[in-house]
């Protein structure tokens, strides 16, 4: 399964869509101009356990690194992802 992921800078989140239906999000904060803090990951229950959260998190991390931002992970799911896939 491949997600369509959209970035909403105003809402500070990446939204996961499946067939144009909003199924999850990766929310972040920008505590300073050089740092992004991923704070919350959510997927609708029926989409969990299929690797979709990893796709969403990877998209957010790729965005952060492309912008040269230091990554923080307040969200436990993002922290676990970074343990498995160090920057």
Helices and strands as residue ranges (DSSP letters): E 4-8, E 13-18, E 21-32, E 35-43, G 45-47, H 52-66, E 70-73, H 76-84
